[in-house]
Amino acid sequence: MLWRGRFSKSPDKDILKFNSAENIVLDEKLVPYDILGSIAHVKMLKKQGILKENEAAEIVNALEEIKEAWEKGKFKLDEKLEDVHMNIETAVSKKTEHGKKMHTARSRNDQVLLDMRLYMRDEVACLKDEIKKLQKSFADISKKEPVVGYTHTRVAQPITIEFWCDAYTKSLQRDIERLGDCFKRINMNPLGACALAGTSWKIDREYTAKLLGFEKVQDNELDTISSRGECEAELLSALSIIMAKLSGIAEELIWLSQKGLVELPDEFCTGSSIMPNKKNPDALELIRGRTARVHSNLMHVLSVKKALISGYHSDMQETKFAVMSGIETTMQCIAVLTKIVKKLEFNQEEICKELDEGFAQATKIADYLAMNGISFREAHEKTGKLVKHCEKKKITLSQLDHKSAEELLGINIEKKQWDKLISL
């Protein structure tokens, strides 16, 4: 252990496994970010005269070799070395004696914050790109043909597929904007905060921020260290909103397909092991179900954070799993839904039947009456009675003859106008 100097005994193997086994698996995702951060840190130490030029060069070369080995699958993390940071530092120290100097003026506390910020920053960019693909899928199927607009899961008014698609496209745009707001707080350099109170070394945090592409330095070192989990919670909050939306879309597609208004692509459905007739929307159901997973990830982080005093605590390690799980789940669900939406087929015959049988033209008729001198409340009542008449007769508004409509509404309506009112 790189911190063994304080201890007379090695860690109990079960405790070491308890502390590190799960974490080391997650840390595999952080290898390139830890290397990137270490290279920037070493370059800063050289700039400040803390490392000699040859020392920095050897360390950077070693780090680049390790990255190349990792990309080829030849560098694996060892749980006996606890985490990604110690694994990489140990590997560097085996390549050059100067590797033992690379941790000067930093702590694993600010190091893991850095790795997670770099990781989340990349993932936010990927999430935004995936959402844009979903938006494009909606745009690709957009048509001016009718579809049913519902309220309370009952037929409300006729709308167009174009209008329906645009509603989801605009809603998803808010998710992109929400992720962008979150990105602003992620994109701040925590490196240099060290354990919690900075360092007596004359480091240049602005320089490492520039090298790593951060917008600015996160100042107040105690706040920096204490903030671990905060960006994670904010990102998971945005992801939870996205997943709630995806779940709603999935439920709507299940609902519409069950009514025969849309046809789901075969390749995204499954059959039954016993019932040959079944075509089950499993992928959509799983999107709906996995929403609970992301929501619980948010609660996980908030619960970890709720009782911690300032400074670093190992509890914060638990936030790593939650945010990584949330990101991965959301990314998968967006990608699957994008493919399904792109191949949706709308059944216009069934859509028009649903609209007609649901008296979807009623609001248009009431508005017409109100536009022609009848108070809206009276127009509403007259149209309601018209619908009631049709229900009793077991006919739709489009099946009601023009003369009967005039008589029931107590107003003269040209046949051409009536046909326009009952059209979908």
Order of alpha helices (4+ residues) and beta strands (2+ residues): alpha-alpha-alpha-alpha-alpha-beta-beta-alpha-beta-alpha-beta-alpha-alpha-beta-alpha-alpha-beta-alpha-alpha-alpha-alpha-alpha
